[in-house]
Amino acid sequence: MFNKEKVKLGIAPIAWTNDDLPDLGKENTFEQCVSEMALAGFTGSEVGNKYPKDPEVLKKALELRGIEICNQWFSSFLITKPFEEVEKEFRAQLAFLKAMGSKIIGASEQSHSVQGMQDTPIFGHKYVMNDEEWETFCAGMNKLGRIAKEEYGISLTFHHHMGTVVQDPEEVERMMANTDPEYVSLLFDTGHFTYCGADPLEMVKKYVGRIKHVHLKDIRPEVVEKVKKENLSFLEGVRLGAFTVPGDGCIDFEPIFKVLEEAGYEGYMLVEAEQDPAKANPLEYAVKARKFIAEKTGL
């Protein structure tokens, strides 16, 4: 069994309001979002655009509901911007996370990313780094990870993601092989591995020793198939319902949980399932996810 003291459950605000598609859930307030997270039985959250920027204000609102910030997305541009520029933004975010008591920052390399381009098909259009860019990228990640750990006490976890330079298993493997385990860990996302055609079970087995944050995301395969066939963008896929909560799609989570459990995983497992809240009521789906996780893990 997972150690209840050391494994916690969170949920992302993206189910209530989508920062990349602001019309999805624009009516949902920050207060409603975090209240419903607590109501569904979660104790962790990531950071959404509607969240107060002042750590004191945010902390008070979250503490009232028994919620804490467990991670925040960071967009790095290591191969297209000077390192100093990336570092400055990174430090500002680390200072915020430290003030919030968070132990994780989730970085994603957004140079040349097509994930946010509404008219660019998600399949077949991603950028592929050359050897020099790989070197710059991996060296930059090591530097960022070192700053995070040594100066802020925060672990950098890398978020492999559809439409980015680190999407496919070979790219994840190259990044893992060329970064320092001391400073760079993996943010393991079941949905993004499945979406690109990888087996999430194989991936969790391979990298379990370096996973420090988990995104639990399920896939509706018929929607991904439609996205592929009709050359749709990542965000069009989101609107159509490519993602859903664990237990509502095609991923078999039981063996994945078992691998994490047997390895003594510690940290957060966070439900991140961006879909249209008008079609998938966020509270209803949060409750559904929480029940599924309890059933499969005892947490």
Contacts in CASP RR format, 6 or more apart in sequence:
PFRMAT RR
TARGET T0000
AUTHOR 0000-0000-0000
METHOD contacts of the structure
MODEL  1
MFNKEKVKLGIAPIAWTNDDLPDLGKENTFEQCVSEMALAGFTGSEVGNK
YPKDPEVLKKALELRGIEICNQWFSSFLITKPFEEVEKEFRAQLAFLKAM
GSKIIGASEQSHSVQGMQDTPIFGHKYVMNDEEWETFCAGMNKLGRIAKE
EYGISLTFHHHMGTVVQDPEEVERMMANTDPEYVSLLFDTGHFTYCGADP
LEMVKKYVGRIKHVHLKDIRPEVVEKVKKENLSFLEGVRLGAFTVPGDGC
IDFEPIFKVLEEAGYEGYMLVEAEQDPAKANPLEYAVKARKFIAEKTGL
1 261 0 8 1.000
1 297 0 8 1.000
1 298 0 8 1.000
2 257 0 8 1.000
2 260 0 8 1.000
2 261 0 8 1.000
2 264 0 8 1.000
2 265 0 8 1.000
2 297 0 8 1.000
2 298 0 8 1.000
2 299 0 8 1.000
3 264 0 8 1.000
3 266 0 8 1.000
4 299 0 8 1.000
6 266 0 8 1.000
6 267 0 8 1.000
7 265 0 8 1.000
7 266 0 8 1.000
7 267 0 8 1.000
7 268 0 8 1.000
7 269 0 8 1.000
7 299 0 8 1.000
8 43 0 8 1.000
8 44 0 8 1.000
8 70 0 8 1.000
8 267 0 8 1.000
8 268 0 8 1.000
8 269 0 8 1.000
9 41 0 8 1.000
9 42 0 8 1.000
9 43 0 8 1.000
9 44 0 8 1.000
9 268 0 8 1.000
9 269 0 8 1.000
9 270 0 8 1.000
9 271 0 8 1.000
9 290 0 8 1.000
9 293 0 8 1.000
9 299 0 8 1.000
10 37 0 8 1.000
10 42 0 8 1.000
10 43 0 8 1.000
10 44 0 8 1.000
10 45 0 8 1.000
10 70 0 8 1.000
10 268 0 8 1.000
10 269 0 8 1.000
10 270 0 8 1.000
10 271 0 8 1.000
11 37 0 8 1.000
11 40 0 8 1.000
11 42 0 8 1.000
11 44 0 8 1.000
11 45 0 8 1.000
11 270 0 8 1.000
11 271 0 8 1.000
11 272 0 8 1.000
11 286 0 8 1.000
11 289 0 8 1.000
12 45 0 8 1.000
12 46 0 8 1.000
12 215 0 8 1.000
12 270 0 8 1.000
12 271 0 8 1.000
12 272 0 8 1.000
12 273 0 8 1.000
12 274 0 8 1.000
13 33 0 8 1.000
13 34 0 8 1.000
13 37 0 8 1.000
13 45 0 8 1.000
13 46 0 8 1.000
13 47 0 8 1.000
13 48 0 8 1.000
13 50 0 8 1.000
13 51 0 8 1.000
14 46 0 8 1.000
14 48 0 8 1.000
14 272 0 8 1.000
14 273 0 8 1.000
14 274 0 8 1.000
15 245 0 8 1.000
15 271 0 8 1.000
15 272 0 8 1.000
15 273 0 8 1.000
15 274 0 8 1.000
15 275 0 8 1.000
15 277 0 8 1.000
15 280 0 8 1.000
15 282 0 8 1.000
15 285 0 8 1.000
15 286 0 8 1.000
16 25 0 8 1.000
16 28 0 8 1.000
16 32 0 8 1.000
16 33 0 8 1.000
16 36 0 8 1.000
16 277 0 8 1.000
16 282 0 8 1.000
17 24 0 8 1.000
17 25 0 8 1.000
17 26 0 8 1.000
17 28 0 8 1.000
17 33 0 8 1.000
17 48 0 8 1.000
17 49 0 8 1.000
17 50 0 8 1.000
17 277 0 8 1.000
18 24 0 8 1.000
18 25 0 8 1.000
18 238 0 8 1.000
18 274 0 8 1.000
19 48 0 8 1.000
19 49 0 8 1.000
20 115 0 8 1.000
20 116 0 8 1.000
20 235 0 8 1.000
20 238 0 8 1.000
21 235 0 8 1.000
21 238 0 8 1.000
21 239 0 8 1.000
22 49 0 8 1.000
24 238 0 8 1.000
24 239 0 8 1.000
24 274 0 8 1.000
24 276 0 8 1.000
24 277 0 8 1.000
24 278 0 8 1.000
25 276 0 8 1.000
25 277 0 8 1.000
25 278 0 8 1.000
28 277 0 8 1.000
28 282 0 8 1.000
29 50 0 8 1.000
30 50 0 8 1.000
30 51 0 8 1.000
30 52 0 8 1.000
30 61 0 8 1.000
31 61 0 8 1.000
33 50 0 8 1.000
33 282 0 8 1.000
34 45 0 8 1.000
34 61 0 8 1.000
34 62 0 8 1.000
34 65 0 8 1.000
34 67 0 8 1.000
35 65 0 8 1.000
36 282 0 8 1.000
36 283 0 8 1.000
36 286 0 8 1.000
37 44 0 8 1.000
37 45 0 8 1.000
37 65 0 8 1.000
37 67 0 8 1.000
37 286 0 8 1.000
38 65 0 8 1.000
38 66 0 8 1.000
38 67 0 8 1.000
39 283 0 8 1.000
39 286 0 8 1.000
40 283 0 8 1.000
40 286 0 8 1.000
40 287 0 8 1.000
40 289 0 8 1.000
40 290 0 8 1.000
41 286 0 8 1.000
41 290 0 8 1.000
42 67 0 8 1.000
42 271 0 8 1.000
42 286 0 8 1.000
42 290 0 8 1.000
43 66 0 8 1.000
43 67 0 8 1.000
43 68 0 8 1.000
44 67 0 8 1.000
44 68 0 8 1.000
44 69 0 8 1.000
44 70 0 8 1.000
44 268 0 8 1.000
44 270 0 8 1.000
45 62 0 8 1.000
45 67 0 8 1.000
45 68 0 8 1.000
45 69 0 8 1.000
45 70 0 8 1.000
46 69 0 8 1.000
46 70 0 8 1.000
46 71 0 8 1.000
46 72 0 8 1.000
46 73 0 8 1.000
46 270 0 8 1.000
46 272 0 8 1.000
47 69 0 8 1.000
47 72 0 8 1.000
47 73 0 8 1.000
51 58 0 8 1.000
52 58 0 8 1.000
52 61 0 8 1.000
53 96 0 8 1.000
55 96 0 8 1.000
55 99 0 8 1.000
55 100 0 8 1.000
58 69 0 8 1.000
58 100 0 8 1.000
59 99 0 8 1.000
59 100 0 8 1.000
62 68 0 8 1.000
62 69 0 8 1.000
68 100 0 8 1.000
68 101 0 8 1.000
68 102 0 8 1.000
69 97 0 8 1.000
69 100 0 8 1.000
69 101 0 8 1.000
69 102 0 8 1.000
70 102 0 8 1.000
70 103 0 8 1.000
70 104 0 8 1.000
70 213 0 8 1.000
70 267 0 8 1.000
70 268 0 8 1.000
70 270 0 8 1.000
71 102 0 8 1.000
71 104 0 8 1.000
71 105 0 8 1.000
71 106 0 8 1.000
71 157 0 8 1.000
71 187 0 8 1.000
71 213 0 8 1.000
71 268 0 8 1.000
71 270 0 8 1.000
72 93 0 8 1.000
72 96 0 8 1.000
72 97 0 8 1.000
72 102 0 8 1.000
72 105 0 8 1.000
72 106 0 8 1.000
73 106 0 8 1.000
73 108 0 8 1.000
73 159 0 8 1.000
74 89 0 8 1.000
74 90 0 8 1.000
74 93 0 8 1.000
74 105 0 8 1.000
74 106 0 8 1.000
74 107 0 8 1.000
74 108 0 8 1.000
75 107 0 8 1.000
75 108 0 8 1.000
75 110 0 8 1.000
76 86 0 8 1.000
76 90 0 8 1.000
76 107 0 8 1.000
76 108 0 8 1.000
76 109 0 8 1.000
76 110 0 8 1.000
76 111 0 8 1.000
76 141 0 8 1.000
76 144 0 8 1.000
77 85 0 8 1.000
77 86 0 8 1.000
77 109 0 8 1.000
77 110 0 8 1.000
77 111 0 8 1.000
78 86 0 8 1.000
78 109 0 8 1.000
78 111 0 8 1.000
78 136 0 8 1.000
78 137 0 8 1.000
78 140 0 8 1.000
78 141 0 8 1.000
79 109 0 8 1.000
79 111 0 8 1.000
79 112 0 8 1.000
79 129 0 8 1.000
79 133 0 8 1.000
79 136 0 8 1.000
79 137 0 8 1.000
79 165 0 8 1.000
80 111 0 8 1.000
80 112 0 8 1.000
81 111 0 8 1.000
83 140 0 8 1.000
83 143 0 8 1.000
86 140 0 8 1.000
86 144 0 8 1.000
87 143 0 8 1.000
87 144 0 8 1.000
87 147 0 8 1.000
90 105 0 8 1.000
90 107 0 8 1.000
90 144 0 8 1.000
90 147 0 8 1.000
90 148 0 8 1.000
91 147 0 8 1.000
93 105 0 8 1.000
94 105 0 8 1.000
94 147 0 8 1.000
94 148 0 8 1.000
94 151 0 8 1.000
94 152 0 8 1.000
94 154 0 8 1.000
95 152 0 8 1.000
97 104 0 8 1.000
97 105 0 8 1.000
97 152 0 8 1.000
97 154 0 8 1.000
98 152 0 8 1.000
98 153 0 8 1.000
98 154 0 8 1.000
102 154 0 8 1.000
103 153 0 8 1.000
103 154 0 8 1.000
103 155 0 8 1.000
103 267 0 8 1.000
104 154 0 8 1.000
104 155 0 8 1.000
104 157 0 8 1.000
104 187 0 8 1.000
104 212 0 8 1.000
104 213 0 8 1.000
104 268 0 8 1.000
105 148 0 8 1.000
105 154 0 8 1.000
105 155 0 8 1.000
105 156 0 8 1.000
105 157 0 8 1.000
106 156 0 8 1.000
106 157 0 8 1.000
106 158 0 8 1.000
106 159 0 8 1.000
106 187 0 8 1.000
106 213 0 8 1.000
107 141 0 8 1.000
107 144 0 8 1.000
107 156 0 8 1.000
107 157 0 8 1.000
107 158 0 8 1.000
107 159 0 8 1.000
108 158 0 8 1.000
108 159 0 8 1.000
108 161 0 8 1.000
108 164 0 8 1.000
108 166 0 8 1.000
109 137 0 8 1.000
109 164 0 8 1.000
109 165 0 8 1.000
109 166 0 8 1.000
110 164 0 8 1.000
111 127 0 8 1.000
111 165 0 8 1.000
112 126 0 8 1.000
112 127 0 8 1.000
112 165 0 8 1.000
113 127 0 8 1.000
113 161 0 8 1.000
113 163 0 8 1.000
113 164 0 8 1.000
113 165 0 8 1.000
114 120 0 8 1.000
114 122 0 8 1.000
114 125 0 8 1.000
114 126 0 8 1.000
114 127 0 8 1.000
114 163 0 8 1.000
114 233 0 8 1.000
114 234 0 8 1.000
115 122 0 8 1.000
115 161 0 8 1.000
115 162 0 8 1.000
115 163 0 8 1.000
115 164 0 8 1.000
115 234 0 8 1.000
115 235 0 8 1.000
116 233 0 8 1.000
116 234 0 8 1.000
116 235 0 8 1.000
117 233 0 8 1.000
117 234 0 8 1.000
117 235 0 8 1.000
118 233 0 8 1.000
118 235 0 8 1.000
118 236 0 8 1.000
119 233 0 8 1.000
120 233 0 8 1.000
121 231 0 8 1.000
121 232 0 8 1.000
121 233 0 8 1.000
122 162 0 8 1.000
122 163 0 8 1.000
122 227 0 8 1.000
122 232 0 8 1.000
122 233 0 8 1.000
122 234 0 8 1.000
122 237 0 8 1.000
123 227 0 8 1.000
123 228 0 8 1.000
123 231 0 8 1.000
125 163 0 8 1.000
126 163 0 8 1.000
126 164 0 8 1.000
126 165 0 8 1.000
126 167 0 8 1.000
127 165 0 8 1.000
128 165 0 8 1.000
129 137 0 8 1.000
129 165 0 8 1.000
133 165 0 8 1.000
134 174 0 8 1.000
134 178 0 8 1.000
135 178 0 8 1.000
137 165 0 8 1.000
137 175 0 8 1.000
138 175 0 8 1.000
138 178 0 8 1.000
138 179 0 8 1.000
141 156 0 8 1.000
141 158 0 8 1.000
141 175 0 8 1.000
141 179 0 8 1.000
141 183 0 8 1.000
141 184 0 8 1.000
142 179 0 8 1.000
142 180 0 8 1.000
142 183 0 8 1.000
142 184 0 8 1.000
144 156 0 8 1.000
144 183 0 8 1.000
145 155 0 8 1.000
145 156 0 8 1.000
145 183 0 8 1.000
145 184 0 8 1.000
146 180 0 8 1.000
146 182 0 8 1.000
146 183 0 8 1.000
148 154 0 8 1.000
148 155 0 8 1.000
148 156 0 8 1.000
148 183 0 8 1.000
149 155 0 8 1.000
149 156 0 8 1.000
149 182 0 8 1.000
149 183 0 8 1.000
155 185 0 8 1.000
155 212 0 8 1.000
156 183 0 8 1.000
156 184 0 8 1.000
156 185 0 8 1.000
157 185 0 8 1.000
157 186 0 8 1.000
157 187 0 8 1.000
157 211 0 8 1.000
157 212 0 8 1.000
157 213 0 8 1.000
158 166 0 8 1.000
158 175 0 8 1.000
158 179 0 8 1.000
158 184 0 8 1.000
158 185 0 8 1.000
158 186 0 8 1.000
158 187 0 8 1.000
159 187 0 8 1.000
159 189 0 8 1.000
159 192 0 8 1.000
159 215 0 8 1.000
160 166 0 8 1.000
160 167 0 8 1.000
160 171 0 8 1.000
160 172 0 8 1.000
160 186 0 8 1.000
160 187 0 8 1.000
160 189 0 8 1.000
160 192 0 8 1.000
160 193 0 8 1.000
161 167 0 8 1.000
161 189 0 8 1.000
161 192 0 8 1.000
162 192 0 8 1.000
162 195 0 8 1.000
162 196 0 8 1.000
162 234 0 8 1.000
163 234 0 8 1.000
165 171 0 8 1.000
166 172 0 8 1.000
166 175 0 8 1.000
167 192 0 8 1.000
167 196 0 8 1.000
168 196 0 8 1.000
168 198 0 8 1.000
169 193 0 8 1.000
169 196 0 8 1.000
169 198 0 8 1.000
169 203 0 8 1.000
172 186 0 8 1.000
172 203 0 8 1.000
172 207 0 8 1.000
175 184 0 8 1.000
176 184 0 8 1.000
176 186 0 8 1.000
176 207 0 8 1.000
176 210 0 8 1.000
181 210 0 8 1.000
185 210 0 8 1.000
185 211 0 8 1.000
185 212 0 8 1.000
185 213 0 8 1.000
186 207 0 8 1.000
186 210 0 8 1.000
186 211 0 8 1.000
186 212 0 8 1.000
187 211 0 8 1.000
187 212 0 8 1.000
187 213 0 8 1.000
187 214 0 8 1.000
187 215 0 8 1.000
188 200 0 8 1.000
188 203 0 8 1.000
188 204 0 8 1.000
188 207 0 8 1.000
188 211 0 8 1.000
188 213 0 8 1.000
188 214 0 8 1.000
188 215 0 8 1.000
189 214 0 8 1.000
189 215 0 8 1.000
189 217 0 8 1.000
189 272 0 8 1.000
190 200 0 8 1.000
190 214 0 8 1.000
190 215 0 8 1.000
190 216 0 8 1.000
190 217 0 8 1.000
190 218 0 8 1.000
190 246 0 8 1.000
190 251 0 8 1.000
190 253 0 8 1.000
190 256 0 8 1.000
191 200 0 8 1.000
191 215 0 8 1.000
191 217 0 8 1.000
191 218 0 8 1.000
191 219 0 8 1.000
191 243 0 8 1.000
191 251 0 8 1.000
192 215 0 8 1.000
192 217 0 8 1.000
193 199 0 8 1.000
193 200 0 8 1.000
193 203 0 8 1.000
194 200 0 8 1.000
194 219 0 8 1.000
194 250 0 8 1.000
194 251 0 8 1.000
195 219 0 8 1.000
195 224 0 8 1.000
195 242 0 8 1.000
200 251 0 8 1.000
200 256 0 8 1.000
201 252 0 8 1.000
201 255 0 8 1.000
201 256 0 8 1.000
201 259 0 8 1.000
204 211 0 8 1.000
204 256 0 8 1.000
204 259 0 8 1.000
204 260 0 8 1.000
205 259 0 8 1.000
208 259 0 8 1.000
208 260 0 8 1.000
208 263 0 8 1.000
208 265 0 8 1.000
209 263 0 8 1.000
211 260 0 8 1.000
211 265 0 8 1.000
212 267 0 8 1.000
213 267 0 8 1.000
213 268 0 8 1.000
213 270 0 8 1.000
214 260 0 8 1.000
214 265 0 8 1.000
214 267 0 8 1.000
214 268 0 8 1.000
214 269 0 8 1.000
214 270 0 8 1.000
215 270 0 8 1.000
215 271 0 8 1.000
215 272 0 8 1.000
216 245 0 8 1.000
216 246 0 8 1.000
216 253 0 8 1.000
216 269 0 8 1.000
216 270 0 8 1.000
216 271 0 8 1.000
216 272 0 8 1.000
216 289 0 8 1.000
216 293 0 8 1.000
217 243 0 8 1.000
217 245 0 8 1.000
217 246 0 8 1.000
217 271 0 8 1.000
217 272 0 8 1.000
217 273 0 8 1.000
218 243 0 8 1.000
218 244 0 8 1.000
218 245 0 8 1.000
218 246 0 8 1.000
218 247 0 8 1.000
218 248 0 8 1.000
218 249 0 8 1.000
218 250 0 8 1.000
218 251 0 8 1.000
218 253 0 8 1.000
218 273 0 8 1.000
219 242 0 8 1.000
219 243 0 8 1.000
219 244 0 8 1.000
219 249 0 8 1.000
219 250 0 8 1.000
219 251 0 8 1.000
220 241 0 8 1.000
220 242 0 8 1.000
220 243 0 8 1.000
220 244 0 8 1.000
220 248 0 8 1.000
220 249 0 8 1.000
220 250 0 8 1.000
221 249 0 8 1.000
221 250 0 8 1.000
223 237 0 8 1.000
223 240 0 8 1.000
223 241 0 8 1.000
223 242 0 8 1.000
224 237 0 8 1.000
224 242 0 8 1.000
226 232 0 8 1.000
226 237 0 8 1.000
226 240 0 8 1.000
227 234 0 8 1.000
227 236 0 8 1.000
227 237 0 8 1.000
227 240 0 8 1.000
227 242 0 8 1.000
232 240 0 8 1.000
238 274 0 8 1.000
238 275 0 8 1.000
238 276 0 8 1.000
239 276 0 8 1.000
241 275 0 8 1.000
241 276 0 8 1.000
241 279 0 8 1.000
241 280 0 8 1.000
243 273 0 8 1.000
243 274 0 8 1.000
243 275 0 8 1.000
244 273 0 8 1.000
244 275 0 8 1.000
244 280 0 8 1.000
244 285 0 8 1.000
245 271 0 8 1.000
245 273 0 8 1.000
245 285 0 8 1.000
245 286 0 8 1.000
245 288 0 8 1.000
245 289 0 8 1.000
245 292 0 8 1.000
246 253 0 8 1.000
246 271 0 8 1.000
246 273 0 8 1.000
246 289 0 8 1.000
246 292 0 8 1.000
246 293 0 8 1.000
247 253 0 8 1.000
247 288 0 8 1.000
247 289 0 8 1.000
247 292 0 8 1.000
248 285 0 8 1.000
248 288 0 8 1.000
248 289 0 8 1.000
248 292 0 8 1.000
253 292 0 8 1.000
253 296 0 8 1.000
254 296 0 8 1.000
257 296 0 8 1.000
257 297 0 8 1.000
260 269 0 8 1.000
261 297 0 8 1.000
269 293 0 8 1.000
269 299 0 8 1.000
271 286 0 8 1.000
271 289 0 8 1.000
271 290 0 8 1.000
271 293 0 8 1.000
273 285 0 8 1.000
273 289 0 8 1.000
275 285 0 8 1.000
293 299 0 8 1.000
END
